[in-house]
Amino acid sequence: MSASAPTASTGTPAVTRSHRPVPPSSLRNSLTMLRRNLKHARRYPAMTISLVSMPIAMLLLFNYVFGGTMSAGMGGGGAHDYIDYLVPGILLMGVGGGVLPTTVGVCIDMTEGIVARFRTMPINGSSVLTGRAVGAVIQTLASTVLVVGVAFLVGFRSGAEPVEWAAAAGLLALMCLALTWLAVALGQLVKAPEAASSVALPFSFLLPFLSSAFVPLDSMPDWLRHFAEWQPYTAFIETLRGLLLGDEIGKFGPLAVGWGVAIVIVGFLWSRSLFNRGATR
């Protein structure tokens, strides 16, 4: 008896494994977006130049034009005394100035279609925001280093120890991160760069002037002093001033950290919510 030959199966083989492409990691996506934003900053340096020039111009203006009068009014002996008081406020004003280019940049990305293109690609959506935020923080902190260098050239002196300088750098980074995430959220709210500039103005210009950046709180009217005392800029400025000049920090240290952490959380969650809402439209 001859054995029958086995018949070949003509059925379609079962698919036992999915071969869908796996999108790159969120970290890799974020680094890609970070490189994109840093390249844009290098190719279009106007915003970076304004980010550096504004606090330097304010530093020179208040030191050389108003320094003698302000120092005398505060009981000092000359403009050199006032610059030590002035520099911490200028540094925070420079950090606040980063809100404007970040808000405008996010608005342009959202309205010109590049973000819509990113949504069609296999990338993590939050990396678009993270790359933008980290790039803005790097730009702002780099400009702050330049402002510190100019401050030393025009007479600023600090007796801070290395640990205090490290704490001051961490405080500036926290404030920068907080305002950057807030700017990312604000940039998604508006539909035109002109409107983005208007929305960012209170955070980049108005609030620093309504703080202890240029004059002590005791010299303000009661109604303004109460507002200035509890707003985030004053808390950060007084804490930074205490670290760099050896002044008393008091309640402002915990208040600054609390403000910073709260704004980071609110700004990040708000930014994510607005971005995800845009993806469902």
C-alpha positions in Angstrom: 0.0 0.0 0.0 1.4 3.3 -1.0 1.3 6.2 1.5 -0.5 9.2 0.3 1.6 12.4 -0.1 0.8 15.1 2.4 -1.2 17.9 0.8 0.0 21.5 1.1 -2.2 23.8 3.0 -3.8 26.4 0.9 -5.2 28.5 3.7 -3.9 31.9 4.7 -1.3 31.7 7.4 -2.5 33.1 10.7 -0.9 36.4 11.8 0.6 35.8 15.2 2.5 39.1 15.7 1.6 42.7 15.0 4.1 44.5 12.8 2.8 48.0 13.4 5.6 50.6 13.5 6.4 51.6 17.1 6.7 55.4 17.4 9.9 56.8 18.8 10.1 57.5 22.5 8.8 60.7 24.0 12.3 61.6 25.0 13.6 61.2 21.5 10.7 63.2 20.1 11.3 66.0 22.6 15.0 66.2 21.8 14.1 66.4 18.1 11.7 69.3 18.8 14.3 70.9 21.0 16.9 70.8 18.1 14.3 72.3 15.8 13.6 75.3 18.1 17.3 75.9 18.8 18.0 76.0 15.1 15.1 78.4 14.6 16.6 80.7 17.3 20.0 80.6 15.5 18.5 81.3 12.1 16.2 84.1 13.3 18.1 85.8 16.1 15.9 88.9 16.4 13.9 87.5 19.3 17.1 86.3 21.1 18.7 89.7 20.6 15.7 91.5 22.1 15.6 89.0 25.0 19.2 90.0 25.9 19.1 93.7 25.1 16.0 94.6 27.0 17.3 93.7 30.5 20.7 95.1 29.7 19.2 98.4 28.6 17.0 98.6 31.7 20.1 97.9 33.9 22.1 100.7 32.3 19.2 103.1 32.3 18.3 102.7 36.0 21.9 102.5 37.1 23.4 105.5 35.3 20.3 107.7 34.9 18.3 107.0 38.1 21.0 105.3 40.2 22.2 108.3 42.2 18.7 109.6 43.0 17.4 106.2 43.9 20.3 105.3 46.1 20.0 108.6 47.9 16.3 108.1 48.5 17.0 104.6 49.9 19.7 106.0 52.2 22.7 104.9 50.2 25.8 106.8 49.4 25.8 106.6 45.6 24.8 104.8 42.4 27.2 101.9 43.2 25.0 101.0 46.2 21.8 101.0 44.1 23.2 98.6 41.5 23.6 95.9 44.0 19.9 96.3 44.9 18.9 96.6 41.3 20.6 93.5 39.7 18.3 90.8 41.2 15.2 92.6 39.9 16.8 93.0 36.5 17.6 89.3 36.3 14.0 88.4 37.1 12.8 91.0 34.6 15.0 89.3 32.0 13.5 85.9 32.8 10.0 87.4 32.5 11.0 88.8 29.1 11.2 85.3 27.8 7.4 85.0 28.0 7.0 87.2 24.9 9.1 85.3 22.3 7.8 82.0 23.6 4.2 83.0 23.4 4.7 84.4 19.9 6.6 81.3 18.8 3.9 78.9 20.0 1.2 81.1 18.4 3.0 81.0 15.0 3.5 77.2 15.2 -0.2 76.7 16.0 -1.5 79.0 13.3 0.8 78.3 10.4 0.1 74.6 10.2 3.3 73.0 11.4 1.6 71.6 14.5 -1.2 70.2 12.4 1.5 68.4 10.4 3.1 67.1 13.5 -0.2 65.6 14.6 -0.3 63.4 11.5 3.1 61.9 12.3 3.9 59.0 14.7 5.3 61.2 17.4 4.3 61.9 21.0 2.1 65.0 20.9 3.4 66.4 24.2 7.0 66.4 22.8 6.0 69.4 20.6 5.3 71.4 23.8 8.2 70.0 25.8 10.8 70.8 23.0 9.4 74.3 22.8 9.5 74.8 26.6 13.0 73.4 27.1 14.4 75.4 24.2 12.9 78.6 25.6 14.4 77.9 29.0 17.9 77.4 27.5 17.6 80.6 25.6 16.4 82.6 28.5 19.0 81.3 31.0 21.8 81.8 28.5 20.7 85.5 28.1 20.6 85.8 31.9 24.3 84.7 32.1 25.1 87.6 29.7 23.1 90.0 31.9 25.1 88.9 34.9 28.3 89.5 33.1 27.3 93.1 32.1 26.2 93.7 35.7 29.6 92.8 37.0 31.2 95.1 34.4 29.2 98.1 35.6 29.8 97.6 39.3 27.7 94.8 40.7 29.4 92.9 43.5 28.1 89.9 45.4 29.5 88.3 48.6 27.5 85.1 47.9 29.2 81.7 48.5 29.1 79.0 45.8 26.2 77.3 47.5 24.2 80.5 47.5 25.1 81.1 43.8 23.9 77.5 43.1 20.6 78.2 45.0 20.2 81.5 43.1 20.7 79.6 39.7 18.1 77.0 40.7 15.7 79.8 41.7 16.1 81.5 38.3 15.7 78.1 36.5 12.4 77.5 38.5 11.0 80.9 37.6 12.0 80.5 34.0 10.4 77.1 33.7 7.2 78.3 35.4 6.9 81.3 33.1 7.8 79.3 30.0 5.0 76.8 30.6 2.6 79.6 31.2 3.7 81.2 27.9 3.2 77.9 26.0 -0.4 77.9 27.3 -0.9 81.5 26.4 0.4 81.0 22.9 -2.2 78.4 22.2 -5.1 80.7 23.2 -4.6 83.4 20.6 -4.8 83.3 16.8 -2.3 86.0 15.7 1.2 87.0 16.8 0.0 90.5 17.5 -2.5 89.2 20.0 0.2 87.0 21.5 2.3 90.0 22.2 -0.5 91.7 24.0 -1.3 88.6 26.1 2.3 88.2 27.2 2.8 91.9 28.1 1.5 91.8 31.7 3.9 88.9 32.6 6.9 90.2 30.7 6.7 93.9 31.6 3.9 95.0 33.9 4.3 92.7 36.9 8.1 93.3 37.2 7.4 97.0 37.5 4.7 96.4 40.2 7.2 94.5 42.4 10.3 95.3 44.5 12.6 95.2 41.5 13.4 98.9 41.5 12.3 100.3 44.9 11.7 98.8 48.3 8.2 97.7 49.3 8.2 100.3 52.2 8.3 103.2 49.7 5.1 102.1 47.9 1.5 103.3 48.8 -0.4 100.8 51.0 -2.7 99.6 48.2 0.2 98.8 45.9 2.5 97.4 48.6 0.0 94.7 49.6 -0.3 93.6 46.0 3.5 93.8 45.3 4.3 91.9 48.5 2.4 88.8 47.5 2.8 88.6 43.8 5.3 86.0 42.4 7.9 88.5 41.1 8.5 90.1 44.5 8.9 86.7 46.1 11.5 85.6 43.6 13.3 89.0 43.6 13.6 89.2 47.4 14.7 85.6 47.7 17.3 86.1 45.0 18.4 89.4 46.6 18.9 87.7 49.9 21.0 84.9 48.3 23.3 87.2 46.4 23.6 90.1 48.9 23.1 88.4 52.2 19.8 90.2 53.0 17.1 88.6 55.0 14.8 86.3 53.0 12.1 85.6 55.6 8.8 84.5 54.2 9.8 85.1 50.6 11.8 81.9 50.2 9.0 79.5 50.8 6.6 81.8 48.9 8.9 81.9 45.8 9.2 78.1 45.7 5.4 77.7 46.2 4.7 80.2 43.4 7.2 78.5 41.1 5.9 74.9 41.7 2.3 76.0 41.4 2.8 77.9 38.1 4.8 75.0 36.6 2.0 72.6 37.4 -0.8 74.8 36.2 1.1 75.9 33.1 2.0 72.4 32.1 -1.5 70.9 32.6 -3.1 73.9 30.9 -0.8 73.6 27.9 -1.4 69.8 27.6 -5.2 70.4 27.9 -5.2 73.1 25.2 -3.0 70.9 22.9 -5.2 67.8 23.3 -8.3 69.8 22.8 -7.0 71.1 19.5 -6.3 67.6 18.4 -9.9 66.6 18.7 -11.3 69.5 16.6 
